[in-house]
Amino acid sequence: IKEIRVYGEPWAANNSFKVDLIGSAGTPITNGSKTFTAQSTNAAEPMYTGTDYAWWNPQQTTTYSLGIRITNLGSVNSVITKVEIDWVPAGK
């Protein structure tokens, strides 16, 4: 996986969610989880209040099967409308 982009309604304060990349065993892939929390300032987190997207460049192990689980963590529901995944073939 090269990059994951999550789109939704504009993020507000207290929007927070976790994205898990799920492998063939039905569990999160090693290094395949990321928690996003909306920030009001230009912090290290790539998710800002007022925008409608978040992105991530995971460093997970190679897998032949991929699922995604998104879990709401914040006190405000995150409305997600689309998830895009850029990937490249790997392995044999």
VMD Tcl script that builds the backbone (N, CA, C; Angstrom):
set m [mol new atoms 276]
animate dup $m
set s [atomselect $m all]
$s set {name element resname resid chain x y z} {
  {N N ILE 1 A 0.851 -1.168 0.000}
  {CA C ILE 1 A 0.000 0.000 0.000}
  {C C ILE 1 A 0.901 1.237 0.000}
  {N N LYS 2 A 0.693 2.110 -0.950}
  {CA C LYS 2 A 1.507 3.331 -1.037}
  {C C LYS 2 A 0.888 4.486 -0.258}
  {N N GLU 3 A -0.425 4.663 -0.393}
  {CA C GLU 3 A -1.089 5.760 0.293}
  {C C GLU 3 A -2.562 5.436 0.466}
  {N N ILE 4 A -3.127 5.917 1.570}
  {CA C ILE 4 A -4.559 5.798 1.830}
  {C C ILE 4 A -5.084 7.202 2.059}
  {N N ARG 5 A -6.200 7.515 1.395}
  {CA C ARG 5 A -6.849 8.811 1.575}
  {C C ARG 5 A -8.287 8.564 2.038}
  {N N VAL 6 A -8.677 9.271 3.087}
  {CA C VAL 6 A -10.025 9.150 3.646}
  {C C VAL 6 A -10.716 10.491 3.463}
  {N N TYR 7 A -11.912 10.481 2.855}
  {CA C TYR 7 A -12.677 11.700 2.610}
  {C C TYR 7 A -13.988 11.644 3.388}
  {N N GLY 8 A -14.459 12.796 3.824}
  {CA C GLY 8 A -15.722 12.850 4.541}
  {C C GLY 8 A -16.255 14.257 4.593}
  {N N GLU 9 A -17.251 14.444 5.451}
  {CA C GLU 9 A -17.741 15.794 5.685}
  {C C GLU 9 A -16.627 16.564 6.383}
  {N N PRO 10 A -16.590 17.883 6.250}
  {CA C PRO 10 A -15.487 18.631 6.880}
  {C C PRO 10 A -15.305 18.240 8.349}
  {N N TRP 11 A -14.058 17.971 8.700}
  {CA C TRP 11 A -13.752 17.543 10.067}
  {C C TRP 11 A -13.993 18.684 11.038}
  {N N ALA 12 A -14.485 18.329 12.203}
  {CA C ALA 12 A -14.757 19.300 13.265}
  {C C ALA 12 A -13.946 18.911 14.494}
  {N N ALA 13 A -13.899 19.808 15.462}
  {CA C ALA 13 A -13.223 19.494 16.724}
  {C C ALA 13 A -13.819 18.203 17.292}
  {N N ASN 14 A -12.977 17.385 17.861}
  {CA C ASN 14 A -13.342 16.103 18.465}
  {C C ASN 14 A -13.666 15.011 17.459}
  {N N ASN 15 A -13.414 15.236 16.149}
  {CA C ASN 15 A -13.474 14.136 15.186}
  {C C ASN 15 A -12.220 13.309 15.368}
  {N N SER 16 A -12.376 12.015 15.532}
  {CA C SER 16 A -11.237 11.112 15.653}
  {C C SER 16 A -11.681 9.722 15.230}
  {N N PHE 17 A -10.841 9.044 14.454}
  {CA C PHE 17 A -11.143 7.677 14.049}
  {C C PHE 17 A -9.852 6.918 13.810}
  {N N LYS 18 A -9.960 5.607 13.833}
  {CA C LYS 18 A -8.804 4.732 13.602}
  {C C LYS 18 A -9.058 3.906 12.358}
  {N N VAL 19 A -8.045 3.832 11.496}
  {CA C VAL 19 A -8.096 2.999 10.299}
  {C C VAL 19 A -7.174 1.805 10.531}
  {N N ASP 20 A -7.715 0.599 10.373}
  {CA C ASP 20 A -6.930 -0.638 10.451}
  {C C ASP 20 A -6.937 -1.303 9.091}
  {N N LEU 21 A -5.755 -1.663 8.592}
  {CA C LEU 21 A -5.644 -2.501 7.397}
  {C C LEU 21 A -5.707 -3.940 7.883}
  {N N ILE 22 A -6.674 -4.685 7.378}
  {CA C ILE 22 A -6.917 -6.045 7.836}
  {C C ILE 22 A -6.358 -7.030 6.813}
  {N N GLY 23 A -5.562 -7.977 7.300}
  {CA C GLY 23 A -4.955 -8.984 6.427}
  {C C GLY 23 A -5.794 -10.245 6.325}
  {N N SER 24 A -5.246 -11.264 5.717}
  {CA C SER 24 A -5.968 -12.511 5.463}
  {C C SER 24 A -6.358 -13.244 6.743}
  {N N ALA 25 A -5.687 -12.997 7.848}
  {CA C ALA 25 A -6.024 -13.641 9.120}
  {C C ALA 25 A -7.216 -12.974 9.804}
  {N N GLY 26 A -7.700 -11.848 9.243}
  {CA C GLY 26 A -8.821 -11.144 9.834}
  {C C GLY 26 A -8.428 -10.196 10.949}
  {N N THR 27 A -7.132 -9.947 11.092}
  {CA C THR 27 A -6.620 -9.053 12.126}
  {C C THR 27 A -5.797 -7.935 11.479}
  {N N PRO 28 A -5.566 -6.835 12.211}
  {CA C PRO 28 A -4.762 -5.751 11.641}
  {C C PRO 28 A -3.351 -6.222 11.265}
  {N N ILE 29 A -2.889 -5.777 10.115}
  {CA C ILE 29 A -1.554 -6.075 9.624}
  {C C ILE 29 A -0.538 -5.296 10.459}
  {N N THR 30 A 0.624 -5.871 10.705}
  {CA C THR 30 A 1.685 -5.175 11.435}
  {C C THR 30 A 1.977 -3.831 10.768}
  {N N ASN 31 A 2.023 -2.773 11.548}
  {CA C ASN 31 A 2.220 -1.398 11.072}
  {C C ASN 31 A 1.099 -0.934 10.150}
  {N N GLY 32 A -0.070 -1.544 10.262}
  {CA C GLY 32 A -1.195 -1.218 9.392}
  {C C GLY 32 A -2.336 -0.519 10.101}
  {N N SER 33 A -2.046 0.244 11.135}
  {CA C SER 33 A -3.089 0.979 11.852}
  {C C SER 33 A -2.671 2.436 12.020}
  {N N LYS 34 A -3.660 3.336 11.953}
  {CA C LYS 34 A -3.384 4.766 12.116}
  {C C LYS 34 A -4.591 5.428 12.760}
  {N N THR 35 A -4.346 6.213 13.796}
  {CA C THR 35 A -5.399 6.998 14.434}
  {C C THR 35 A -5.315 8.428 13.931}
  {N N PHE 36 A -6.451 8.958 13.500}
  {CA C PHE 36 A -6.548 10.341 13.023}
  {C C PHE 36 A -7.371 11.145 14.019}
  {N N THR 37 A -6.901 12.327 14.358}
  {CA C THR 37 A -7.624 13.245 15.234}
  {C C THR 37 A -7.555 14.637 14.616}
  {N N ALA 38 A -8.710 15.262 14.447}
  {CA C ALA 38 A -8.741 16.595 13.829}
  {C C ALA 38 A -7.986 17.599 14.693}
  {N N GLN 39 A -7.113 18.363 14.057}
  {CA C GLN 39 A -6.311 19.386 14.727}
  {C C GLN 39 A -6.695 20.749 14.166}
  {N N SER 40 A -6.684 21.762 15.004}
  {CA C SER 40 A -7.032 23.103 14.530}
  {C C SER 40 A -5.813 23.877 14.050}
  {N N THR 41 A -4.617 23.371 14.361}
  {CA C THR 41 A -3.406 24.059 13.930}
  {C C THR 41 A -2.606 23.153 13.012}
  {N N ASN 42 A -1.558 23.672 12.446}
  {CA C ASN 42 A -0.720 22.927 11.517}
  {C C ASN 42 A 0.217 21.998 12.294}
  {N N ALA 43 A -0.341 20.956 12.889}
  {CA C ALA 43 A 0.434 19.992 13.668}
  {C C ALA 43 A 0.930 18.875 12.752}
  {N N ALA 44 A 1.575 17.896 13.318}
  {CA C ALA 44 A 2.105 16.776 12.534}
  {C C ALA 44 A 0.992 15.883 11.993}
  {N N GLU 45 A -0.163 15.935 12.594}
  {CA C GLU 45 A -1.303 15.105 12.171}
  {C C GLU 45 A -1.850 15.608 10.843}
  {N N PRO 46 A -1.991 14.754 9.836}
  {CA C PRO 46 A -2.484 15.207 8.527}
  {C C PRO 46 A -4.014 15.240 8.450}
  {N N MET 47 A -4.672 15.816 9.459}
  {CA C MET 47 A -6.136 15.943 9.456}
  {C C MET 47 A -6.477 17.227 10.205}
  {N N TYR 48 A -7.029 18.202 9.495}
  {CA C TYR 48 A -7.275 19.510 10.074}
  {C C TYR 48 A -8.760 19.839 10.070}
  {N N THR 49 A -9.225 20.536 11.110}
  {CA C THR 49 A -10.612 20.955 11.139}
  {C C THR 49 A -10.893 21.843 9.930}
  {N N GLY 50 A -12.086 21.679 9.367}
  {CA C GLY 50 A -12.480 22.461 8.200}
  {C C GLY 50 A -12.123 21.815 6.878}
  {N N THR 51 A -11.198 20.836 6.862}
  {CA C THR 51 A -10.889 20.121 5.622}
  {C C THR 51 A -11.764 18.862 5.563}
  {N N ASP 52 A -11.768 18.199 4.429}
  {CA C ASP 52 A -12.616 17.009 4.278}
  {C C ASP 52 A -11.813 15.772 3.870}
  {N N TYR 53 A -10.533 15.742 4.189}
  {CA C TYR 53 A -9.708 14.593 3.833}
  {C C TYR 53 A -8.620 14.376 4.881}
  {N N ALA 54 A -8.118 13.172 4.896}
  {CA C ALA 54 A -6.952 12.808 5.708}
  {C C ALA 54 A -6.166 11.800 4.876}
  {N N TRP 55 A -4.853 11.735 5.040}
  {CA C TRP 55 A -4.053 10.806 4.253}
  {C C TRP 55 A -3.034 10.117 5.135}
  {N N TRP 56 A -2.492 9.027 4.603}
  {CA C TRP 56 A -1.554 8.205 5.372}
  {C C TRP 56 A -0.723 7.379 4.404}
  {N N ASN 57 A 0.572 7.280 4.662}
  {CA C ASN 57 A 1.479 6.424 3.899}
  {C C ASN 57 A 1.928 5.296 4.829}
  {N N PRO 58 A 1.175 4.199 4.863}
  {CA C PRO 58 A 1.500 3.115 5.803}
  {C C PRO 58 A 2.790 2.392 5.429}
  {N N GLN 59 A 3.393 1.776 6.409}
  {CA C GLN 59 A 4.629 1.011 6.213}
  {C C GLN 59 A 4.378 -0.436 6.634}
  {N N GLN 60 A 3.270 -0.994 6.195}
  {CA C GLN 60 A 2.874 -2.340 6.585}
  {C C GLN 60 A 3.618 -3.400 5.789}
  {N N THR 61 A 3.505 -4.644 6.254}
  {CA C THR 61 A 4.099 -5.767 5.532}
  {C C THR 61 A 3.248 -6.088 4.308}
  {N N THR 62 A 3.822 -6.804 3.362}
  {CA C THR 62 A 3.118 -7.204 2.148}
  {C C THR 62 A 2.002 -8.183 2.495}
  {N N THR 63 A 0.882 -8.084 1.790}
  {CA C THR 63 A -0.253 -8.977 2.028}
  {C C THR 63 A -0.905 -9.319 0.701}
  {N N TYR 64 A -1.551 -10.474 0.651}
  {CA C TYR 64 A -2.260 -10.862 -0.565}
  {C C TYR 64 A -3.766 -10.621 -0.429}
  {N N SER 65 A -4.192 -10.174 0.728}
  {CA C SER 65 A -5.604 -9.914 0.999}
  {C C SER 65 A -5.692 -8.638 1.827}
  {N N LEU 66 A -6.666 -7.783 1.518}
  {CA C LEU 66 A -6.748 -6.511 2.237}
  {C C LEU 66 A -8.193 -6.143 2.527}
  {N N GLY 67 A -8.435 -5.795 3.767}
  {CA C GLY 67 A -9.708 -5.236 4.198}
  {C C GLY 67 A -9.414 -3.978 4.985}
  {N N ILE 68 A -10.442 -3.192 5.239}
  {CA C ILE 68 A -10.282 -1.960 6.006}
  {C C ILE 68 A -11.350 -1.918 7.094}
  {N N ARG 69 A -10.912 -1.547 8.288}
  {CA C ARG 69 A -11.852 -1.317 9.391}
  {C C ARG 69 A -11.635 0.118 9.862}
  {N N ILE 70 A -12.735 0.866 10.000}
  {CA C ILE 70 A -12.678 2.235 10.504}
  {C C ILE 70 A -13.521 2.291 11.771}
  {N N THR 71 A -12.895 2.756 12.848}
  {CA C THR 71 A -13.555 2.822 14.147}
  {C C THR 71 A -13.617 4.275 14.614}
  {N N ASN 72 A -14.815 4.747 14.947}
  {CA C ASN 72 A -14.970 6.102 15.471}
  {C C ASN 72 A -14.435 6.150 16.890}
  {N N LEU 73 A -13.573 7.116 17.197}
  {CA C LEU 73 A -12.996 7.268 18.533}
  {C C LEU 73 A -13.389 8.574 19.197}
  {N N GLY 74 A -13.844 9.535 18.428}
  {CA C GLY 74 A -14.118 10.861 18.970}
  {C C GLY 74 A -15.508 10.989 19.563}
  {N N SER 75 A -15.750 12.135 20.183}
  {CA C SER 75 A -17.064 12.403 20.746}
  {C C SER 75 A -18.015 12.982 19.703}
  {N N VAL 76 A -17.497 13.250 18.501}
  {CA C VAL 76 A -18.301 13.701 17.370}
  {C C VAL 76 A -18.161 12.638 16.282}
  {N N ASN 77 A -19.282 12.191 15.716}
  {CA C ASN 77 A -19.210 11.178 14.671}
  {C C ASN 77 A -18.512 11.721 13.429}
  {N N SER 78 A -17.613 10.944 12.879}
  {CA C SER 78 A -16.955 11.273 11.623}
  {C C SER 78 A -17.791 10.678 10.497}
  {N N VAL 79 A -18.203 11.500 9.539}
  {CA C VAL 79 A -18.961 11.015 8.397}
  {C C VAL 79 A -17.982 10.817 7.251}
  {N N ILE 80 A -17.687 9.560 6.937}
  {CA C ILE 80 A -16.724 9.222 5.886}
  {C C ILE 80 A -17.492 8.855 4.634}
  {N N THR 81 A -17.119 9.474 3.517}
  {CA C THR 81 A -17.838 9.257 2.268}
  {C C THR 81 A -17.064 8.431 1.247}
  {N N LYS 82 A -15.732 8.389 1.390}
  {CA C LYS 82 A -14.932 7.658 0.395}
  {C C LYS 82 A -13.565 7.345 0.980}
  {N N VAL 83 A -13.024 6.172 0.598}
  {CA C VAL 83 A -11.660 5.784 0.949}
  {C C VAL 83 A -10.966 5.381 -0.347}
  {N N GLU 84 A -9.803 5.961 -0.613}
  {CA C GLU 84 A -9.006 5.610 -1.793}
  {C C GLU 84 A -7.707 4.962 -1.330}
  {N N ILE 85 A -7.297 3.917 -2.064}
  {CA C ILE 85 A -6.070 3.193 -1.726}
  {C C ILE 85 A -5.202 3.112 -2.975}
  {N N ASP 86 A -3.967 3.602 -2.876}
  {CA C ASP 86 A -2.984 3.435 -3.942}
  {C C ASP 86 A -2.091 2.259 -3.543}
  {N N TRP 87 A -1.902 1.326 -4.460}
  {CA C TRP 87 A -1.072 0.152 -4.154}
  {C C TRP 87 A -0.239 -0.218 -5.365}
  {N N VAL 88 A 0.766 -1.029 -5.110}
  {CA C VAL 88 A 1.621 -1.563 -6.172}
  {C C VAL 88 A 1.729 -3.065 -5.988}
  {N N PRO 89 A 1.822 -3.813 -7.087}
  {CA C PRO 89 A 2.011 -5.262 -6.959}
  {C C PRO 89 A 3.344 -5.578 -6.273}
  {N N ALA 90 A 3.355 -6.615 -5.466}
  {CA C ALA 90 A 4.583 -7.016 -4.756}
  {C C ALA 90 A 4.599 -8.529 -4.620}
  {N N GLY 91 A 5.747 -9.078 -4.323}
  {CA C GLY 91 A 5.869 -10.519 -4.120}
  {C C GLY 91 A 5.842 -11.295 -5.413}
  {N N LYS 92 A 5.516 -12.581 -5.312}
  {CA C LYS 92 A 5.477 -13.448 -6.502}
  {C C LYS 92 A 4.079 -13.813 -6.864}
}
mol reanalyze $m
mol bondsrecalc $m
mol representation Tube
mol addrep $m
